[in-house]
Amino acid sequence: MQEIISKAMYADDINMYIVCYRDMDTLKEVTLKDFLELSENFQLIPANRIVYIKRGDKIIYSKRSNR
């Protein structure tokens, strides 16, 4: 996941990436850029609450597939 985020931030268009994360009992989707701002760089929302990351329509990270 760290490689994906780093690539998105420094070598790609960060707005192409969507993060789905757990917020209480719901799942929320926001752009990676918005997630980093909301989470204050993972201080308020830890990385372990990320369910998946997708670029466009393709899921490129999924917590389920990485277990």
Phi and psi restraints in degrees (range 20) as a CNS / XPLOR table:
assign (resid 1 and name C) (resid 2 and name N)
       (resid 2 and name CA) (resid 2 and name C) 1.0 -61.4 20.0 2
assign (resid 2 and name N) (resid 2 and name CA)
       (resid 2 and name C) (resid 3 and name N) 1.0 -39.9 20.0 2
assign (resid 2 and name C) (resid 3 and name N)
       (resid 3 and name CA) (resid 3 and name C) 1.0 -63.8 20.0 2
assign (resid 3 and name N) (resid 3 and name CA)
       (resid 3 and name C) (resid 4 and name N) 1.0 -40.9 20.0 2
assign (resid 3 and name C) (resid 4 and name N)
       (resid 4 and name CA) (resid 4 and name C) 1.0 -62.2 20.0 2
assign (resid 4 and name N) (resid 4 and name CA)
       (resid 4 and name C) (resid 5 and name N) 1.0 -46.9 20.0 2
assign (resid 4 and name C) (resid 5 and name N)
       (resid 5 and name CA) (resid 5 and name C) 1.0 -65.4 20.0 2
assign (resid 5 and name N) (resid 5 and name CA)
       (resid 5 and name C) (resid 6 and name N) 1.0 -43.3 20.0 2
assign (resid 5 and name C) (resid 6 and name N)
       (resid 6 and name CA) (resid 6 and name C) 1.0 -61.9 20.0 2
assign (resid 6 and name N) (resid 6 and name CA)
       (resid 6 and name C) (resid 7 and name N) 1.0 -45.8 20.0 2
assign (resid 6 and name C) (resid 7 and name N)
       (resid 7 and name CA) (resid 7 and name C) 1.0 -60.6 20.0 2
assign (resid 7 and name N) (resid 7 and name CA)
       (resid 7 and name C) (resid 8 and name N) 1.0 -44.0 20.0 2
assign (resid 7 and name C) (resid 8 and name N)
       (resid 8 and name CA) (resid 8 and name C) 1.0 -61.4 20.0 2
assign (resid 8 and name N) (resid 8 and name CA)
       (resid 8 and name C) (resid 9 and name N) 1.0 -39.9 20.0 2
assign (resid 8 and name C) (resid 9 and name N)
       (resid 9 and name CA) (resid 9 and name C) 1.0 -74.5 20.0 2
assign (resid 9 and name N) (resid 9 and name CA)
       (resid 9 and name C) (resid 10 and name N) 1.0 -37.3 20.0 2
assign (resid 9 and name C) (resid 10 and name N)
       (resid 10 and name CA) (resid 10 and name C) 1.0 -113.6 20.0 2
assign (resid 10 and name N) (resid 10 and name CA)
       (resid 10 and name C) (resid 11 and name N) 1.0 -17.6 20.0 2
assign (resid 10 and name C) (resid 11 and name N)
       (resid 11 and name CA) (resid 11 and name C) 1.0 -131.1 20.0 2
assign (resid 11 and name N) (resid 11 and name CA)
       (resid 11 and name C) (resid 12 and name N) 1.0 7.2 20.0 2
assign (resid 11 and name C) (resid 12 and name N)
       (resid 12 and name CA) (resid 12 and name C) 1.0 -149.3 20.0 2
assign (resid 12 and name N) (resid 12 and name CA)
       (resid 12 and name C) (resid 13 and name N) 1.0 -176.6 20.0 2
assign (resid 12 and name C) (resid 13 and name N)
       (resid 13 and name CA) (resid 13 and name C) 1.0 -89.2 20.0 2
assign (resid 13 and name N) (resid 13 and name CA)
       (resid 13 and name C) (resid 14 and name N) 1.0 106.4 20.0 2
assign (resid 13 and name C) (resid 14 and name N)
       (resid 14 and name CA) (resid 14 and name C) 1.0 -59.1 20.0 2
assign (resid 14 and name N) (resid 14 and name CA)
       (resid 14 and name C) (resid 15 and name N) 1.0 -25.5 20.0 2
assign (resid 14 and name C) (resid 15 and name N)
       (resid 15 and name CA) (resid 15 and name C) 1.0 -75.7 20.0 2
assign (resid 15 and name N) (resid 15 and name CA)
       (resid 15 and name C) (resid 16 and name N) 1.0 -9.0 20.0 2
assign (resid 15 and name C) (resid 16 and name N)
       (resid 16 and name CA) (resid 16 and name C) 1.0 -81.5 20.0 2
assign (resid 16 and name N) (resid 16 and name CA)
       (resid 16 and name C) (resid 17 and name N) 1.0 -10.8 20.0 2
assign (resid 16 and name C) (resid 17 and name N)
       (resid 17 and name CA) (resid 17 and name C) 1.0 -101.4 20.0 2
assign (resid 17 and name N) (resid 17 and name CA)
       (resid 17 and name C) (resid 18 and name N) 1.0 133.2 20.0 2
assign (resid 17 and name C) (resid 18 and name N)
       (resid 18 and name CA) (resid 18 and name C) 1.0 -114.5 20.0 2
assign (resid 18 and name N) (resid 18 and name CA)
       (resid 18 and name C) (resid 19 and name N) 1.0 133.5 20.0 2
assign (resid 18 and name C) (resid 19 and name N)
       (resid 19 and name CA) (resid 19 and name C) 1.0 -111.0 20.0 2
assign (resid 19 and name N) (resid 19 and name CA)
       (resid 19 and name C) (resid 20 and name N) 1.0 130.9 20.0 2
assign (resid 19 and name C) (resid 20 and name N)
       (resid 20 and name CA) (resid 20 and name C) 1.0 -108.1 20.0 2
assign (resid 20 and name N) (resid 20 and name CA)
       (resid 20 and name C) (resid 21 and name N) 1.0 126.1 20.0 2
assign (resid 20 and name C) (resid 21 and name N)
       (resid 21 and name CA) (resid 21 and name C) 1.0 -136.9 20.0 2
assign (resid 21 and name N) (resid 21 and name CA)
       (resid 21 and name C) (resid 22 and name N) 1.0 156.6 20.0 2
assign (resid 21 and name C) (resid 22 and name N)
       (resid 22 and name CA) (resid 22 and name C) 1.0 -79.9 20.0 2
assign (resid 22 and name N) (resid 22 and name CA)
       (resid 22 and name C) (resid 23 and name N) 1.0 130.8 20.0 2
assign (resid 22 and name C) (resid 23 and name N)
       (resid 23 and name CA) (resid 23 and name C) 1.0 -131.0 20.0 2
assign (resid 23 and name N) (resid 23 and name CA)
       (resid 23 and name C) (resid 24 and name N) 1.0 99.0 20.0 2
assign (resid 23 and name C) (resid 24 and name N)
       (resid 24 and name CA) (resid 24 and name C) 1.0 60.2 20.0 2
assign (resid 24 and name N) (resid 24 and name CA)
       (resid 24 and name C) (resid 25 and name N) 1.0 -119.8 20.0 2
assign (resid 24 and name C) (resid 25 and name N)
       (resid 25 and name CA) (resid 25 and name C) 1.0 -99.4 20.0 2
assign (resid 25 and name N) (resid 25 and name CA)
       (resid 25 and name C) (resid 26 and name N) 1.0 12.0 20.0 2
assign (resid 25 and name C) (resid 26 and name N)
       (resid 26 and name CA) (resid 26 and name C) 1.0 -123.7 20.0 2
assign (resid 26 and name N) (resid 26 and name CA)
       (resid 26 and name C) (resid 27 and name N) 1.0 164.2 20.0 2
assign (resid 26 and name C) (resid 27 and name N)
       (resid 27 and name CA) (resid 27 and name C) 1.0 -108.3 20.0 2
assign (resid 27 and name N) (resid 27 and name CA)
       (resid 27 and name C) (resid 28 and name N) 1.0 137.1 20.0 2
assign (resid 27 and name C) (resid 28 and name N)
       (resid 28 and name CA) (resid 28 and name C) 1.0 -123.0 20.0 2
assign (resid 28 and name N) (resid 28 and name CA)
       (resid 28 and name C) (resid 29 and name N) 1.0 143.6 20.0 2
assign (resid 28 and name C) (resid 29 and name N)
       (resid 29 and name CA) (resid 29 and name C) 1.0 -115.5 20.0 2
assign (resid 29 and name N) (resid 29 and name CA)
       (resid 29 and name C) (resid 30 and name N) 1.0 129.1 20.0 2
assign (resid 29 and name C) (resid 30 and name N)
       (resid 30 and name CA) (resid 30 and name C) 1.0 -143.3 20.0 2
assign (resid 30 and name N) (resid 30 and name CA)
       (resid 30 and name C) (resid 31 and name N) 1.0 163.8 20.0 2
assign (resid 30 and name C) (resid 31 and name N)
       (resid 31 and name CA) (resid 31 and name C) 1.0 -66.9 20.0 2
assign (resid 31 and name N) (resid 31 and name CA)
       (resid 31 and name C) (resid 32 and name N) 1.0 157.0 20.0 2
assign (resid 31 and name C) (resid 32 and name N)
       (resid 32 and name CA) (resid 32 and name C) 1.0 -59.6 20.0 2
assign (resid 32 and name N) (resid 32 and name CA)
       (resid 32 and name C) (resid 33 and name N) 1.0 -40.2 20.0 2
assign (resid 32 and name C) (resid 33 and name N)
       (resid 33 and name CA) (resid 33 and name C) 1.0 -58.8 20.0 2
assign (resid 33 and name N) (resid 33 and name CA)
       (resid 33 and name C) (resid 34 and name N) 1.0 -46.7 20.0 2
assign (resid 33 and name C) (resid 34 and name N)
       (resid 34 and name CA) (resid 34 and name C) 1.0 -65.4 20.0 2
assign (resid 34 and name N) (resid 34 and name CA)
       (resid 34 and name C) (resid 35 and name N) 1.0 -38.7 20.0 2
assign (resid 34 and name C) (resid 35 and name N)
       (resid 35 and name CA) (resid 35 and name C) 1.0 -61.4 20.0 2
assign (resid 35 and name N) (resid 35 and name CA)
       (resid 35 and name C) (resid 36 and name N) 1.0 -44.6 20.0 2
assign (resid 35 and name C) (resid 36 and name N)
       (resid 36 and name CA) (resid 36 and name C) 1.0 -62.8 20.0 2
assign (resid 36 and name N) (resid 36 and name CA)
       (resid 36 and name C) (resid 37 and name N) 1.0 -36.3 20.0 2
assign (resid 36 and name C) (resid 37 and name N)
       (resid 37 and name CA) (resid 37 and name C) 1.0 -70.5 20.0 2
assign (resid 37 and name N) (resid 37 and name CA)
       (resid 37 and name C) (resid 38 and name N) 1.0 -47.2 20.0 2
assign (resid 37 and name C) (resid 38 and name N)
       (resid 38 and name CA) (resid 38 and name C) 1.0 -60.6 20.0 2
assign (resid 38 and name N) (resid 38 and name CA)
       (resid 38 and name C) (resid 39 and name N) 1.0 -42.5 20.0 2
assign (resid 38 and name C) (resid 39 and name N)
       (resid 39 and name CA) (resid 39 and name C) 1.0 -83.0 20.0 2
assign (resid 39 and name N) (resid 39 and name CA)
       (resid 39 and name C) (resid 40 and name N) 1.0 -4.7 20.0 2
assign (resid 39 and name C) (resid 40 and name N)
       (resid 40 and name CA) (resid 40 and name C) 1.0 50.9 20.0 2
assign (resid 40 and name N) (resid 40 and name CA)
       (resid 40 and name C) (resid 41 and name N) 1.0 55.8 20.0 2
assign (resid 40 and name C) (resid 41 and name N)
       (resid 41 and name CA) (resid 41 and name C) 1.0 53.0 20.0 2
assign (resid 41 and name N) (resid 41 and name CA)
       (resid 41 and name C) (resid 42 and name N) 1.0 51.3 20.0 2
assign (resid 41 and name C) (resid 42 and name N)
       (resid 42 and name CA) (resid 42 and name C) 1.0 72.9 20.0 2
assign (resid 42 and name N) (resid 42 and name CA)
       (resid 42 and name C) (resid 43 and name N) 1.0 13.5 20.0 2
assign (resid 42 and name C) (resid 43 and name N)
       (resid 43 and name CA) (resid 43 and name C) 1.0 -80.3 20.0 2
assign (resid 43 and name N) (resid 43 and name CA)
       (resid 43 and name C) (resid 44 and name N) 1.0 -40.2 20.0 2
assign (resid 43 and name C) (resid 44 and name N)
       (resid 44 and name CA) (resid 44 and name C) 1.0 -93.9 20.0 2
assign (resid 44 and name N) (resid 44 and name CA)
       (resid 44 and name C) (resid 45 and name N) 1.0 -31.9 20.0 2
assign (resid 44 and name C) (resid 45 and name N)
       (resid 45 and name CA) (resid 45 and name C) 1.0 -124.4 20.0 2
assign (resid 45 and name N) (resid 45 and name CA)
       (resid 45 and name C) (resid 46 and name N) 1.0 107.1 20.0 2
assign (resid 45 and name C) (resid 46 and name N)
       (resid 46 and name CA) (resid 46 and name C) 1.0 -71.7 20.0 2
assign (resid 46 and name N) (resid 46 and name CA)
       (resid 46 and name C) (resid 47 and name N) 1.0 156.8 20.0 2
assign (resid 46 and name C) (resid 47 and name N)
       (resid 47 and name CA) (resid 47 and name C) 1.0 -60.0 20.0 2
assign (resid 47 and name N) (resid 47 and name CA)
       (resid 47 and name C) (resid 48 and name N) 1.0 -27.6 20.0 2
assign (resid 47 and name C) (resid 48 and name N)
       (resid 48 and name CA) (resid 48 and name C) 1.0 -69.5 20.0 2
assign (resid 48 and name N) (resid 48 and name CA)
       (resid 48 and name C) (resid 49 and name N) 1.0 -7.8 20.0 2
assign (resid 48 and name C) (resid 49 and name N)
       (resid 49 and name CA) (resid 49 and name C) 1.0 -91.5 20.0 2
assign (resid 49 and name N) (resid 49 and name CA)
       (resid 49 and name C) (resid 50 and name N) 1.0 -2.6 20.0 2
assign (resid 49 and name C) (resid 50 and name N)
       (resid 50 and name CA) (resid 50 and name C) 1.0 -76.3 20.0 2
assign (resid 50 and name N) (resid 50 and name CA)
       (resid 50 and name C) (resid 51 and name N) 1.0 126.4 20.0 2
assign (resid 50 and name C) (resid 51 and name N)
       (resid 51 and name CA) (resid 51 and name C) 1.0 -91.1 20.0 2
assign (resid 51 and name N) (resid 51 and name CA)
       (resid 51 and name C) (resid 52 and name N) 1.0 -46.1 20.0 2
assign (resid 51 and name C) (resid 52 and name N)
       (resid 52 and name CA) (resid 52 and name C) 1.0 -156.5 20.0 2
assign (resid 52 and name N) (resid 52 and name CA)
       (resid 52 and name C) (resid 53 and name N) 1.0 162.1 20.0 2
assign (resid 52 and name C) (resid 53 and name N)
       (resid 53 and name CA) (resid 53 and name C) 1.0 -128.1 20.0 2
assign (resid 53 and name N) (resid 53 and name CA)
       (resid 53 and name C) (resid 54 and name N) 1.0 134.4 20.0 2
assign (resid 53 and name C) (resid 54 and name N)
       (resid 54 and name CA) (resid 54 and name C) 1.0 -129.7 20.0 2
assign (resid 54 and name N) (resid 54 and name CA)
       (resid 54 and name C) (resid 55 and name N) 1.0 152.8 20.0 2
assign (resid 54 and name C) (resid 55 and name N)
       (resid 55 and name CA) (resid 55 and name C) 1.0 -116.7 20.0 2
assign (resid 55 and name N) (resid 55 and name CA)
       (resid 55 and name C) (resid 56 and name N) 1.0 113.2 20.0 2
assign (resid 55 and name C) (resid 56 and name N)
       (resid 56 and name CA) (resid 56 and name C) 1.0 67.3 20.0 2
assign (resid 56 and name N) (resid 56 and name CA)
       (resid 56 and name C) (resid 57 and name N) 1.0 -124.8 20.0 2
assign (resid 56 and name C) (resid 57 and name N)
       (resid 57 and name CA) (resid 57 and name C) 1.0 -99.8 20.0 2
assign (resid 57 and name N) (resid 57 and name CA)
       (resid 57 and name C) (resid 58 and name N) 1.0 0.0 20.0 2
assign (resid 57 and name C) (resid 58 and name N)
       (resid 58 and name CA) (resid 58 and name C) 1.0 -101.0 20.0 2
assign (resid 58 and name N) (resid 58 and name CA)
       (resid 58 and name C) (resid 59 and name N) 1.0 124.8 20.0 2
assign (resid 58 and name C) (resid 59 and name N)
       (resid 59 and name CA) (resid 59 and name C) 1.0 -75.5 20.0 2
assign (resid 59 and name N) (resid 59 and name CA)
       (resid 59 and name C) (resid 60 and name N) 1.0 122.4 20.0 2
assign (resid 59 and name C) (resid 60 and name N)
       (resid 60 and name CA) (resid 60 and name C) 1.0 -109.2 20.0 2
assign (resid 60 and name N) (resid 60 and name CA)
       (resid 60 and name C) (resid 61 and name N) 1.0 -11.2 20.0 2
assign (resid 60 and name C) (resid 61 and name N)
       (resid 61 and name CA) (resid 61 and name C) 1.0 -145.5 20.0 2
assign (resid 61 and name N) (resid 61 and name CA)
       (resid 61 and name C) (resid 62 and name N) 1.0 133.2 20.0 2
assign (resid 61 and name C) (resid 62 and name N)
       (resid 62 and name CA) (resid 62 and name C) 1.0 -139.9 20.0 2
assign (resid 62 and name N) (resid 62 and name CA)
       (resid 62 and name C) (resid 63 and name N) 1.0 129.4 20.0 2
assign (resid 62 and name C) (resid 63 and name N)
       (resid 63 and name CA) (resid 63 and name C) 1.0 -58.4 20.0 2
assign (resid 63 and name N) (resid 63 and name CA)
       (resid 63 and name C) (resid 64 and name N) 1.0 -40.3 20.0 2
assign (resid 63 and name C) (resid 64 and name N)
       (resid 64 and name CA) (resid 64 and name C) 1.0 -60.8 20.0 2
assign (resid 64 and name N) (resid 64 and name CA)
       (resid 64 and name C) (resid 65 and name N) 1.0 -43.7 20.0 2
assign (resid 64 and name C) (resid 65 and name N)
       (resid 65 and name CA) (resid 65 and name C) 1.0 -77.1 20.0 2
assign (resid 65 and name N) (resid 65 and name CA)
       (resid 65 and name C) (resid 66 and name N) 1.0 -12.1 20.0 2
assign (resid 65 and name C) (resid 66 and name N)
       (resid 66 and name CA) (resid 66 and name C) 1.0 -100.4 20.0 2
assign (resid 66 and name N) (resid 66 and name CA)
       (resid 66 and name C) (resid 67 and name N) 1.0 10.2 20.0 2
